[in-house]
Amino acid sequence: MRPQVILDEASGEIWPANFDLTSQKTSSKLLPVLEVIGTGSPQSAALSCHCSYLATVTRGEDALNRLFIINMTEKRFYLLKRLIEPCTALLFHPYQENTLFLATASCKVYSINVDDDSVIVMEGHTLPVERIQSGLRSPLVVTHNDREVLLWSWPSVVLTSKMRHDDRLKVIWAGHVWQRDELVVSFISGSILIWPSHKRNTQVHIEAPKGLDFDFKAFALSRGGEWLVGGGKSHLLVTYSLVSRSVTQVVQLPTSCSDIFQPVFLPPVHPNYSQVLALLNSTGMLNIIDFATATKLKTIRSQRFNIEKEEIAFRIVEKREKVEREEEIRRRERREKSQELQELLDKNKWYKILQEFKAYPEKYRTLIWLSVLEVPRNYSVFSSLLDKGTHTAFEGLQEVLELPDGALFRALQGTLSCLTHWAPFLASVDYLPEFVFPFIKMFHSNPLLCFEVTLTIIMNWCCLWFEFWPEPGITVLNVIEQIISVADPSLLTHLIKLKVTAEDYAWSLLTSAFSKVLSSSDWLVLWDHILSNHPSFLPCVAAAFTIKSRQTILTCSDSSEIKMYYYQESWITVRSVLDKAYVLHSRLSEMHLPKNIFEAFTPMPRDGLPLFNIGPRDTRDEEIENMERNVCKLHLCTKSPGRSVARNSVPDTVHRKQQEEMVYFVGQNELQKQEDECLESILSLRKRHLASTLPENSNCNDSSA
């Protein structure tokens, strides 16, 4: 018995109660055939990935279009939507089984949850959508008509790219090859255009073989993303290699396979047949083909549902031996380049390459950074943050930044939103857009990498920036001042006389990631070295930039001039700054550069997100005790006190008295006070110390010289 579904009511049962789905012999492999009788002529139908839902649209005598959902699991059907416009395309998402994409003649596409009836409207087309495509592992949904191709991110359903084709050739098929992150568009003439995602301005064109005088009607992409086949009103099937960017063969099909209506690559069904292609012709005949050997395995005729068992060998019209030789050469070259790239990305070798050539190769810089940061590329975790949408803190970001590049702005806004959904505290960090923007520019074509790279940098290189929020990172600023006081005390004396603190110069360098003072090329070289070293190297870079700027700083007569200098591109070469930073990092003692307060690099976890535990400190006893120990480690009390005493022959009692004035001590009765009182004490201590001791030490150094 074949069950029937009569769509004459708003809901009902699919089949009789005594019908057992599991008793069907083909139920484990094929869905039992359902005879659907609608209230009007059927327009479109779609089956979900696990055959749990069947969606169909019918048009009744009242001119209304009805979207019915047939639930195979619950054995019922129900009316989901009434549509004013006719349905032009219908597709279930390949792995989100309850998500249905429906396109109408109004040029809109709807993302519908068939369980709770929620709808997301996808607008952007100027002509009705003819086809919707989404790969099993692709983070994109592709919608197109014969003139437009639009790319939507999934699951956020945000329009990311748009291609309008002004040529007379019609677009027949468009899809995303997630294995190489490429957009492939096929035309009615049989020609193919390929856009790599990281080079949207670059097009790869594959022409159809000469002599084909028919219009292509359908294309299919292999499950591995290597092959594309196309055909139409002919007995010829053209095979394209998306790896070698060429036509590899043209196969002549038997007469039963003429007039191809739809080709489909099937999942692996037998160990002897790795690539199986199903060809449906306009008469309803289905041919099952072994794609590797071009041999027909089965033929299913819809009229009698019979299966032929004979195997018919296909004749290859054009093998293109020259193309095969060229493809073999390309494969060998790719293997050699891949081996070279793997050697380059070996973490045991990249630092030596950096030290020898002073910068990473521009061609491989992106891959090397990803290797250095060990980003996990966990899309499932990232998609959960994308689902939350734009954070309220960044909804008006476009009015503030006014970026002309829409794609770059969307990448920045999306990354900031995901970071804030992960760590809500970051919504209050006003310099966050400025800090992450240079990294977004580098990875903006891949939102996942934008998020994971910026998160990794924040967790490892910015871990001391938020301890005293909303004040700047006092700890890291004290380290930078301490480095300058040791390396160039006279320069620090000049800054103190002008009442310029580390907050005025070093903090702007850090929060802008040095992008304000360096050109784009120099900025990339600088971060080659910062990311490849211990996080304690970053304050050395900030101190080195200030030390290398001493000639300009000494000519400044007030603090406003110095602040202006740190907000414009500098004349100092990045190589000189790095050379000085390496000297400081290697020669300074633990007393002057406490590397232990900068934790070693820790990558993101593979299957989740790290806990954001670097926010402002609270007033708990253990936190205050940790603060006291860190302040003592910074040696804010003196600059080499033992040597200073010996040089000036100061009695021990005077030395002890000076030490007692410099050391910050939290008494028992102050343990319950607020964090801002502790912060004010540290700030006043730093100012008293620098104003009283450094000029004296500087004079001692000058006299001894």
C-alpha positions as CSV (number, residue, x, y, z in Angstrom):
1,M,0.0,0.0,0.0
2,R,1.3,3.4,-1.0
3,P,0.2,6.1,1.6
4,Q,-1.6,9.2,0.3
5,V,-1.6,12.8,1.6
6,I,-4.6,14.8,0.5
7,L,-4.0,18.5,1.3
8,D,-7.6,19.6,1.6
9,E,-7.4,20.8,5.2
10,A,-5.1,22.9,7.4
11,S,-3.7,19.7,9.1
12,G,-4.2,16.0,9.2
13,E,-2.7,12.5,9.2
14,I,-0.3,11.3,6.5
15,W,-1.3,7.7,6.4
16,P,-3.6,5.3,8.3
17,A,-2.8,4.5,11.8
18,N,-2.1,0.8,10.9
19,F,0.6,1.8,8.4
20,D,4.1,0.8,9.7
21,L,6.9,2.7,8.2
22,T,9.6,0.4,9.6
23,S,8.0,-2.6,7.9
24,Q,8.8,-1.3,4.4
25,K,11.7,-3.1,2.9
26,T,13.2,0.0,1.4
27,S,12.6,2.2,4.5
28,S,16.2,2.0,5.7
29,K,17.5,3.2,2.3
30,L,14.8,5.1,0.5
31,L,11.8,7.2,1.7
32,P,8.5,5.4,1.0
33,V,6.7,6.9,-1.9
34,L,4.0,9.4,-0.9
35,E,1.2,10.3,-3.3
36,V,0.5,14.0,-2.5
37,I,-2.8,15.3,-3.7
38,G,-3.0,19.1,-3.3
39,T,-5.9,21.5,-3.4
40,G,-4.4,22.9,-6.6
41,S,-1.5,22.4,-9.0
42,P,1.8,21.8,-7.2
43,Q,4.6,24.3,-7.8
44,S,7.7,23.3,-5.8
45,A,8.7,20.6,-3.3
46,A,11.7,20.0,-1.1
47,L,12.9,17.1,1.1
48,S,14.9,17.7,4.3
49,C,18.3,16.1,4.7
50,H,17.2,13.2,6.9
51,C,13.8,12.8,5.2
52,S,12.0,14.1,8.3
53,Y,10.1,16.9,6.5
54,L,8.6,17.3,3.0
55,A,7.7,20.8,2.0
56,T,5.4,21.5,-0.9
57,V,3.7,24.6,-2.3
58,T,0.3,24.4,-4.0
59,R,-1.9,27.0,-5.7
60,G,-5.6,26.9,-5.2
61,E,-8.6,28.2,-7.1
62,D,-8.6,31.3,-4.8
63,A,-5.2,32.3,-6.3
64,L,-3.5,31.8,-2.9
65,N,-0.3,29.8,-2.6
66,R,-0.1,27.4,0.4
67,L,3.0,26.0,2.0
68,F,2.4,22.6,3.5
69,I,4.9,20.7,5.7
70,I,4.6,16.9,5.9
71,N,6.2,15.6,9.0
72,M,7.3,12.0,8.4
73,T,8.3,11.4,12.0
74,E,5.0,12.6,13.6
75,K,3.0,11.2,10.6
76,R,1.1,14.4,10.0
77,F,0.9,17.4,7.7
78,Y,0.0,21.0,8.4
79,L,-0.4,24.3,6.6
80,L,2.6,26.5,7.5
81,K,2.1,29.7,5.4
82,R,-0.2,31.3,3.0
83,L,1.7,33.1,0.2
84,I,0.5,35.9,-2.0
85,E,3.3,35.5,-4.5
86,P,4.1,32.3,-6.3
87,C,7.0,30.2,-5.0
88,T,10.1,30.3,-7.3
89,A,12.6,28.1,-5.3
90,L,12.4,25.9,-2.3
91,L,15.3,24.2,-0.3
92,F,15.9,22.7,3.1
93,H,19.2,23.5,4.7
94,P,21.6,20.5,4.2
95,Y,22.3,20.0,7.9
96,Q,19.8,22.3,9.8
97,E,16.9,20.1,9.0
98,N,14.1,22.4,10.3
99,T,15.3,25.4,8.3
100,L,13.5,25.9,5.0
101,F,14.5,28.6,2.4
102,L,11.6,29.8,0.3
103,A,11.9,32.3,-2.6
104,T,8.9,34.1,-4.1
105,A,8.2,36.2,-7.2
106,S,8.5,39.3,-5.0
107,C,12.3,38.9,-5.2
108,K,12.5,38.0,-1.5
109,V,13.9,34.9,0.1
110,Y,12.5,33.7,3.5
111,S,14.4,31.6,6.0
112,I,11.6,29.7,7.8
113,N,11.8,27.5,10.9
114,V,9.2,24.8,10.2
115,D,8.9,23.9,13.9
116,D,8.1,27.3,15.5
117,D,7.1,29.2,12.3
118,S,9.7,32.0,12.8
119,V,10.8,33.8,9.6
120,I,13.8,35.8,8.6
121,V,13.5,37.9,5.4
122,M,16.5,38.0,3.1
123,E,16.3,41.0,0.8
124,G,18.7,42.1,-1.9
125,H,17.6,40.7,-5.3
126,T,16.1,42.8,-8.0
127,L,14.7,39.8,-9.9
128,P,13.0,36.7,-8.6
129,V,15.3,34.0,-7.3
130,E,15.5,30.9,-9.4
131,R,17.7,28.6,-7.3
132,I,19.0,28.4,-3.7
133,Q,22.3,26.5,-3.0
134,S,24.0,25.5,0.3
135,G,26.7,23.0,0.8
136,L,26.8,20.5,3.6
137,R,29.7,22.2,5.4
138,S,29.6,25.6,3.7
139,P,29.2,28.7,5.9
140,L,27.4,30.4,3.1
141,V,24.0,30.2,1.4
142,V,23.9,31.2,-2.3
143,T,20.8,32.5,-4.1
144,H,20.7,33.5,-7.7
145,N,18.7,34.2,-10.8
146,D,19.9,34.5,-14.4
147,R,21.5,37.9,-13.7
148,E,22.4,38.1,-10.0
149,V,24.3,35.9,-7.5
150,L,24.1,36.8,-3.7
151,L,26.1,35.2,-0.9
152,W,24.6,35.0,2.6
153,S,26.5,34.1,5.8
154,W,25.0,31.2,7.7
155,P,23.6,31.0,10.3
156,S,23.4,34.8,10.8
157,V,21.7,35.1,7.3
158,V,23.6,38.4,6.5
159,L,24.3,39.5,2.9
160,T,28.1,39.3,2.5
161,S,28.6,39.6,-1.3
162,K,26.7,40.4,-4.4
163,M,27.5,39.7,-8.1
164,R,25.5,41.3,-10.9
165,H,26.2,39.9,-14.4
166,D,25.5,42.4,-17.2
167,D,26.4,40.0,-20.0
168,R,23.7,38.4,-22.1
169,L,24.7,35.0,-20.9
170,K,22.3,33.6,-18.3
171,V,23.5,32.2,-15.0
172,I,22.4,28.6,-14.7
173,W,24.0,27.5,-11.5
174,A,26.0,29.1,-8.6
175,G,27.5,27.5,-5.6
176,H,30.2,27.8,-2.8
177,V,33.0,25.3,-2.8
178,W,33.8,25.3,0.9
179,Q,36.9,23.1,0.6
180,R,38.8,26.0,-1.2
181,D,36.4,28.8,-0.2
182,E,35.5,29.7,-3.8
183,L,32.4,30.9,-5.5
184,V,31.6,29.1,-8.8
185,V,29.2,30.5,-11.3
186,S,28.1,28.5,-14.4
187,F,26.4,30.0,-17.5
188,I,24.1,28.8,-20.2
189,S,27.0,28.6,-22.7
190,G,28.9,26.1,-20.5
191,S,31.5,28.6,-19.4
192,I,32.6,28.8,-15.8
193,L,33.7,31.7,-13.6
194,I,35.5,31.1,-10.3
195,W,36.2,33.7,-7.6
196,P,38.6,32.8,-4.7
197,S,37.2,34.3,-1.5
198,H,40.6,35.9,-0.5
199,K,40.9,37.4,-4.0
200,R,37.4,38.6,-4.9
201,N,38.8,40.9,-7.6
202,T,40.5,37.8,-9.3
203,Q,38.4,35.7,-11.7
204,V,39.3,32.3,-13.2
205,H,37.5,31.7,-16.5
206,I,37.0,28.2,-17.9
207,E,35.6,28.1,-21.4
208,A,33.3,25.4,-22.7
209,P,34.7,23.0,-25.4
210,K,34.4,24.3,-28.9
211,G,31.8,22.8,-31.1
212,L,29.0,22.4,-28.5
213,D,25.8,23.8,-30.0
214,F,23.4,23.3,-27.2
215,D,22.3,25.3,-24.1
216,F,23.3,24.0,-20.7
217,K,20.4,23.5,-18.4
218,A,21.9,22.0,-15.2
219,F,25.2,21.6,-13.3
220,A,26.3,19.5,-10.3
221,L,29.2,19.8,-7.9
222,S,31.0,16.7,-6.6
223,R,30.9,16.2,-2.8
224,G,34.7,16.7,-2.6
225,G,34.5,20.0,-4.5
226,E,36.9,18.8,-7.2
227,W,34.6,18.3,-10.2
228,L,31.7,20.1,-11.8
229,V,29.5,18.4,-14.5
230,G,27.1,20.1,-16.8
231,G,24.7,19.1,-19.5
232,G,21.5,20.2,-21.3
233,K,19.4,19.3,-24.3
234,S,22.1,16.9,-25.6
235,H,23.5,13.5,-25.0
236,L,26.9,15.0,-24.0
237,L,28.1,15.5,-20.4
238,V,31.0,17.9,-19.8
239,T,33.3,17.4,-16.9
240,Y,35.2,20.4,-15.4
241,S,38.2,20.1,-13.0
242,L,37.9,22.9,-10.5
243,V,41.4,22.1,-9.2
244,S,43.2,22.3,-12.5
245,R,40.8,25.0,-13.8
246,S,40.1,23.1,-17.1
247,V,37.7,20.9,-19.0
248,T,38.9,17.3,-18.5
249,Q,36.5,15.3,-20.7
250,V,33.3,15.3,-22.6
251,V,31.3,12.0,-22.3
252,Q,28.8,10.8,-24.9
253,L,25.8,9.3,-23.1
254,P,23.5,6.6,-24.5
255,T,20.2,7.6,-26.0
256,S,18.4,6.9,-22.7
257,C,20.5,9.7,-21.0
258,S,19.7,12.5,-23.5
259,D,18.2,15.8,-22.5
260,I,19.7,16.1,-19.0
261,F,17.3,17.8,-16.6
262,Q,19.3,17.5,-13.3
263,P,22.6,15.8,-12.4
264,V,23.3,14.9,-8.7
265,F,26.4,13.4,-7.1
266,L,25.2,10.8,-4.6
267,P,26.8,10.0,-1.2
268,P,29.1,6.9,-1.1
269,V,26.8,3.9,-1.4
270,H,29.2,1.1,-2.3
271,P,33.0,0.6,-1.6
272,N,33.6,-0.2,-5.2
273,Y,32.1,3.1,-6.4
274,S,33.7,6.2,-4.8
275,Q,31.9,8.7,-7.1
276,V,28.4,8.0,-8.2
277,L,26.4,10.4,-10.4
278,A,22.7,10.3,-10.9
279,L,21.3,11.8,-14.1
280,L,17.6,12.7,-14.4
281,N,16.3,13.5,-17.8
282,S,13.2,15.4,-18.8
283,T,11.1,12.2,-19.3
284,G,11.6,11.2,-15.7
285,M,14.2,8.5,-16.3
286,L,17.0,8.3,-13.7
287,N,20.4,6.9,-14.7
288,I,23.0,5.9,-12.1
289,I,26.6,6.3,-13.3
290,D,30.0,5.3,-11.9
291,F,31.7,8.7,-12.5
292,A,35.2,7.3,-12.2
293,T,34.9,4.8,-15.1
294,A,32.0,6.5,-17.0
295,T,29.9,3.3,-16.7
296,K,26.1,3.2,-16.3
297,L,25.2,1.1,-13.3
298,K,21.4,1.3,-13.2
299,T,18.4,2.9,-14.9
300,I,15.2,3.7,-13.2
301,R,12.1,4.3,-15.4
302,S,9.4,6.3,-13.7
303,Q,6.7,4.7,-15.8
304,R,7.1,1.2,-14.5
305,F,9.6,1.7,-11.6
306,N,11.7,-1.1,-13.1
307,I,15.5,-1.3,-12.8
308,E,17.7,-2.5,-15.7
309,K,20.6,-4.6,-14.6
310,E,22.9,-4.5,-17.6
311,E,26.0,-2.3,-17.5
312,I,26.7,-0.1,-20.5
313,A,30.1,1.4,-21.1
314,F,30.1,5.0,-22.2
315,R,32.2,6.3,-25.0
316,I,34.5,9.2,-24.2
317,V,34.4,11.7,-27.0
318,E,37.2,13.8,-26.0
319,K,39.8,12.7,-23.5
320,R,42.2,15.6,-23.8
321,E,45.5,13.9,-23.2
322,K,47.3,17.3,-23.4
323,V,45.1,18.6,-20.6
324,E,45.9,15.6,-18.5
325,R,49.6,16.1,-18.9
326,E,49.3,19.7,-17.9
327,E,47.2,18.8,-14.9
328,E,49.8,16.3,-13.8
329,I,52.5,19.0,-14.0
330,R,50.2,21.4,-12.0
331,R,49.7,18.7,-9.4
332,R,53.4,18.1,-9.1
333,E,54.0,21.8,-8.7
334,R,51.3,22.1,-6.1
335,R,52.8,19.2,-4.1
336,E,56.2,20.9,-4.2
337,K,54.7,24.2,-3.1
338,S,52.7,22.5,-0.4
339,Q,55.8,20.8,0.9
340,E,57.6,24.1,0.8
341,L,54.8,25.8,2.7
342,Q,54.7,23.1,5.4
343,E,58.4,23.5,6.0
344,L,57.9,27.3,6.2
345,L,55.0,26.9,8.7
346,D,57.0,24.5,10.9
347,K,57.0,26.2,14.3
348,N,60.6,25.0,14.8
349,K,61.8,27.0,11.8
350,W,59.6,30.1,11.4
351,Y,61.4,32.1,14.2
352,K,64.8,31.4,12.6
353,I,63.3,32.7,9.3
354,L,62.1,35.8,11.0
355,Q,65.5,36.5,12.6
356,E,67.3,36.0,9.4
357,F,65.0,38.0,7.0
358,K,63.6,40.4,9.6
359,A,60.1,39.8,8.4
360,Y,57.8,37.0,7.2
361,P,57.3,36.5,3.5
362,E,54.3,38.6,2.5
363,K,52.8,35.8,0.4
364,Y,52.6,33.5,3.4
365,R,52.2,36.0,6.2
366,T,48.5,35.3,6.8
367,L,49.1,31.5,7.1
368,I,52.1,32.0,9.3
369,W,50.2,34.2,11.7
370,L,47.4,31.6,11.9
371,S,50.0,29.0,12.6
372,V,51.8,31.1,15.2
373,L,48.5,31.9,17.0
374,E,47.3,28.3,16.7
375,V,43.7,29.3,15.9
376,P,41.4,26.3,16.0
377,R,39.0,27.5,13.3
378,N,36.0,26.3,15.3
379,Y,33.0,27.4,13.2
380,S,30.4,25.7,15.3
381,V,31.4,27.8,18.4
382,F,31.7,31.0,16.2
383,S,28.2,30.4,14.7
384,S,26.6,30.4,18.1
385,L,28.0,33.9,18.7
386,L,26.9,35.0,15.2
387,D,23.3,33.9,16.0
388,K,23.1,36.6,18.7
389,G,23.3,39.3,16.0
390,T,24.8,42.8,16.2
391,H,25.5,43.8,19.8
392,T,23.7,46.9,20.9
393,A,27.0,48.6,21.8
394,F,27.9,48.7,18.0
395,E,24.6,49.3,16.3
396,G,25.6,52.9,15.6
397,L,29.2,52.2,14.7
398,Q,28.8,53.2,11.1
399,E,27.8,56.7,12.0
400,V,31.0,57.0,14.1
401,L,33.5,55.4,11.7
402,E,32.0,56.1,8.3
403,L,34.0,53.4,6.5
404,P,33.6,53.5,2.7
405,D,34.2,49.8,2.4
406,G,30.9,48.1,3.3
407,A,32.4,44.6,3.6
408,L,35.2,45.9,5.9
409,F,32.7,47.6,8.1
410,R,30.5,44.5,8.4
411,A,33.6,42.4,9.3
412,L,34.6,45.0,12.0
413,Q,31.0,45.3,13.4
414,G,30.6,41.5,13.3
415,T,33.9,40.8,15.1
416,L,33.2,43.4,17.8
417,S,29.8,42.0,18.4
418,C,31.1,38.5,18.7
419,L,33.9,39.6,21.1
420,T,31.3,41.4,23.2
421,H,28.9,38.5,23.3
422,W,31.8,36.4,24.5
423,A,33.0,38.9,27.0
424,P,30.3,41.6,27.8
425,F,32.8,43.7,29.7
426,L,34.5,44.6,26.3
427,A,31.4,46.6,25.4
428,S,32.7,49.3,27.7
429,V,36.2,49.4,26.2
430,D,36.1,52.5,24.1
431,Y,39.3,51.8,22.2
432,L,38.4,48.2,21.2
433,P,37.4,49.2,17.6
434,E,40.6,51.1,17.1
435,F,42.7,48.2,18.5
436,V,41.2,45.4,16.4
437,F,40.7,47.3,13.2
438,P,44.2,46.7,11.7
439,F,43.8,42.9,12.3
440,I,40.3,43.0,10.7
441,K,41.8,44.6,7.6
442,M,44.1,41.7,7.3
443,F,41.5,38.9,7.7
444,H,38.3,40.7,6.8
445,S,37.4,38.2,4.0
446,N,37.0,35.4,6.7
447,P,34.9,36.5,9.7
448,L,35.8,33.4,11.7
449,L,39.5,34.2,11.5
450,C,38.9,37.9,12.4
451,F,37.2,36.7,15.6
452,E,39.7,34.0,16.6
453,V,42.8,36.1,15.8
454,T,41.6,39.2,17.8
455,L,40.4,37.0,20.7
456,T,43.8,35.2,20.9
457,I,45.7,38.5,20.9
458,I,43.5,40.1,23.5
459,M,43.8,37.1,25.9
460,N,47.6,36.9,25.5
461,W,49.0,40.4,24.9
462,C,46.3,42.6,26.6
463,C,45.9,40.5,29.8
464,L,47.2,43.4,32.0
465,W,45.2,46.2,30.4
466,F,41.9,45.9,32.3
467,E,43.0,45.4,35.9
468,F,42.2,49.0,37.0
469,W,39.4,49.7,34.6
470,P,38.3,52.4,33.7
471,E,41.8,53.7,34.3
472,P,44.5,52.5,31.8
473,G,46.7,49.5,32.4
474,I,48.8,50.8,35.2
475,T,50.9,47.6,35.5
476,V,52.0,47.5,31.9
477,L,52.6,51.3,31.9
478,N,54.8,51.1,35.0
479,V,56.8,48.4,33.3
480,I,57.3,50.6,30.2
481,E,58.4,53.6,32.4
482,Q,60.7,51.3,34.4
483,I,62.4,50.2,31.1
484,I,62.8,53.8,29.9
485,S,64.2,54.9,33.3
486,V,66.9,52.2,33.0
487,A,67.7,52.6,29.3
488,D,67.4,56.4,29.0
489,P,66.9,58.2,32.4
490,S,67.5,61.7,30.9
491,L,64.7,61.2,28.4
492,L,62.3,60.2,31.2
493,T,63.4,63.2,33.3
494,H,62.5,65.5,30.4
495,L,59.0,63.8,30.1
496,I,58.5,64.3,33.9
497,K,59.4,68.0,33.7
498,L,56.7,68.4,31.0
499,K,54.3,66.5,33.2
500,V,53.9,63.8,30.6
501,T,53.2,60.3,31.9
502,A,53.2,56.9,30.3
503,E,49.5,57.2,29.9
504,D,50.1,60.1,27.5
505,Y,52.5,58.3,25.2
506,A,52.7,54.5,25.8
507,W,49.0,54.0,26.2
508,S,48.1,55.5,22.8
509,L,50.7,53.1,21.2
510,L,49.2,50.1,22.9
511,T,45.5,50.8,22.3
512,S,46.0,51.6,18.7
513,A,48.3,48.5,18.2
514,F,50.9,51.0,16.9
515,S,48.8,51.6,13.8
516,K,48.8,55.4,14.3
517,V,52.6,55.8,14.2
518,L,53.5,53.2,11.6
519,S,52.7,52.7,7.9
520,S,50.8,49.6,6.8
521,S,53.9,47.7,5.7
522,D,55.9,48.6,8.8
523,W,52.9,47.6,11.0
524,L,52.9,44.1,9.5
525,V,56.6,43.7,10.1
526,L,56.3,44.9,13.7
527,W,53.5,42.4,14.5
528,D,55.5,39.6,12.8
529,H,57.9,40.0,15.7
530,I,55.4,40.8,18.5
531,L,53.3,37.7,17.8
532,S,56.5,35.5,17.5
533,N,57.9,36.5,20.9
534,H,56.9,36.2,24.5
535,P,54.1,38.7,25.5
536,S,56.6,40.6,27.6
537,F,58.2,41.7,24.3
538,L,55.3,44.1,23.7
539,P,56.2,46.7,26.5
540,C,59.8,46.6,25.2
541,V,58.6,47.6,21.8
542,A,56.6,50.5,23.3
543,A,59.6,51.6,25.3
544,A,61.9,51.2,22.3
545,F,59.7,53.5,20.1
546,T,59.9,56.2,22.7
547,I,63.6,55.9,23.2
548,K,64.2,56.0,19.4
549,S,62.1,59.1,19.4
550,R,64.2,61.0,21.9
551,Q,65.6,63.6,19.5
552,T,62.0,64.6,18.6
553,I,60.8,64.4,22.2
554,L,63.6,66.6,23.5
555,T,62.6,69.4,21.1
556,C,59.1,69.5,22.5
557,S,58.4,72.2,25.0
558,D,55.0,71.2,26.3
559,S,52.9,68.0,26.7
560,S,50.5,68.9,23.9
561,E,53.4,68.6,21.3
562,I,54.4,65.2,22.6
563,K,50.8,64.0,22.5
564,M,50.5,65.2,18.9
565,Y,53.7,63.3,18.0
566,Y,52.1,60.0,19.2
567,Y,49.0,60.5,17.1
568,Q,50.7,60.7,13.7
569,E,52.8,58.5,11.5
570,S,56.5,58.7,12.6
571,W,59.7,59.0,10.7
572,I,61.4,56.3,12.7
573,T,62.1,53.0,10.9
574,V,60.5,49.9,12.3
575,R,63.8,48.0,12.0
576,S,65.5,50.4,14.5
577,V,62.6,50.1,16.9
578,L,62.8,46.3,16.7
579,D,66.6,46.2,17.2
580,K,66.3,48.3,20.3
581,A,63.4,46.2,21.6
582,Y,65.4,43.0,21.3
583,V,68.3,44.6,23.1
584,L,66.0,45.7,26.0
585,H,64.2,42.4,26.1
586,S,67.4,40.3,26.3
587,R,69.6,42.5,28.6
588,L,67.2,43.9,31.2
589,S,67.1,42.0,34.4
590,E,64.0,40.6,36.1
591,M,64.0,43.5,38.4
592,H,63.5,46.0,35.6
593,L,61.5,43.8,33.3
594,P,59.4,41.4,35.4
595,K,58.6,38.8,32.7
596,N,56.8,36.6,35.2
597,I,53.8,38.9,35.3
598,F,53.3,38.3,31.6
599,E,52.0,34.8,31.2
600,A,53.3,32.5,28.5
601,F,51.3,32.3,25.2
602,T,48.1,30.2,25.5
603,P,46.1,29.3,22.3
604,M,42.3,29.1,22.1
605,P,40.8,25.8,23.1
606,R,39.8,23.5,20.3
607,D,36.2,22.9,21.3
608,G,35.2,26.0,23.1
609,L,36.0,29.5,24.2
610,P,38.4,30.6,26.9
611,L,37.0,32.3,30.1
612,F,37.5,36.0,30.0
613,N,39.1,36.4,33.4
614,I,41.3,39.5,32.8
615,G,38.7,42.1,33.7
616,P,38.8,44.7,36.5
617,R,39.9,43.5,39.9
618,D,37.4,43.3,42.8
619,T,37.9,44.0,46.5
620,R,38.4,40.5,47.7
621,D,41.3,39.9,50.1
622,E,43.2,37.6,47.9
623,E,43.0,40.0,45.0
624,I,44.4,42.9,47.1
625,E,47.2,40.6,48.3
626,N,48.0,39.7,44.7
627,M,48.1,43.4,43.8
628,E,50.4,44.2,46.7
629,R,52.8,41.5,45.5
630,N,52.8,42.7,41.9
631,V,53.5,46.2,43.0
632,C,56.5,45.1,45.0
633,K,57.7,43.1,42.0
634,L,57.6,46.1,39.8
635,H,60.2,47.8,42.1
636,L,58.5,51.1,41.9
637,C,60.1,52.1,45.1
638,T,63.6,52.7,43.7
639,K,65.8,52.5,40.7
640,S,68.7,50.2,41.8
641,P,68.5,51.4,45.4
642,G,71.6,49.5,46.5
643,R,73.9,51.1,43.9
644,S,72.4,54.5,44.5
645,V,73.2,54.4,48.2
646,A,76.7,53.2,47.7
647,R,77.4,56.0,45.1
648,N,76.1,58.8,47.3
649,S,77.3,57.3,50.6
650,V,73.9,57.7,52.1
651,P,73.6,56.1,55.6
652,D,71.5,53.0,56.0
653,T,69.0,54.7,58.1
654,V,68.3,57.3,55.4
655,H,68.1,54.6,52.8
656,R,65.6,52.6,54.9
657,K,63.6,55.8,55.4
658,Q,63.4,56.4,51.7
659,Q,62.4,52.8,51.1
660,E,59.6,53.0,53.6
661,E,58.3,56.1,51.8
662,M,58.4,54.4,48.4
663,V,56.9,51.0,49.2
664,Y,53.2,50.8,48.9
665,F,51.7,49.1,51.9
666,V,48.1,48.1,52.4
667,G,47.2,48.0,56.1
668,Q,44.8,45.6,57.7
669,N,42.3,48.4,58.2
670,E,42.2,49.2,54.4
671,L,41.4,45.7,53.1
672,Q,37.7,46.6,52.7
673,K,38.2,49.9,50.9
674,Q,37.2,50.3,47.2
675,E,39.5,49.6,44.3
676,D,39.7,53.3,43.3
677,E,41.4,54.2,46.6
678,C,44.1,51.6,45.9
679,L,44.5,53.0,42.4
680,E,44.9,56.5,43.6
681,S,47.6,55.4,46.0
682,I,49.6,53.7,43.2
683,L,49.3,56.7,41.0
684,S,50.5,59.1,43.7
685,L,53.3,56.7,44.6
686,R,54.6,56.6,41.0
687,K,54.5,60.4,40.7
688,R,56.3,61.0,44.0
689,H,59.0,58.4,43.2
690,L,59.7,59.6,39.6
691,A,59.7,63.2,40.6
692,S,62.1,62.8,43.6
693,T,64.5,60.0,42.6
694,L,65.0,60.1,38.9
695,P,66.5,63.6,38.5
696,E,68.9,62.8,41.4
697,N,69.9,59.5,39.8
698,S,70.3,61.3,36.4
699,N,72.7,63.8,38.0
700,C,74.7,61.0,39.6
701,N,75.0,59.3,36.2
702,D,76.1,62.5,34.5
703,S,78.7,63.2,37.2
704,S,80.1,59.7,37.1
705,A,80.4,59.9,33.3
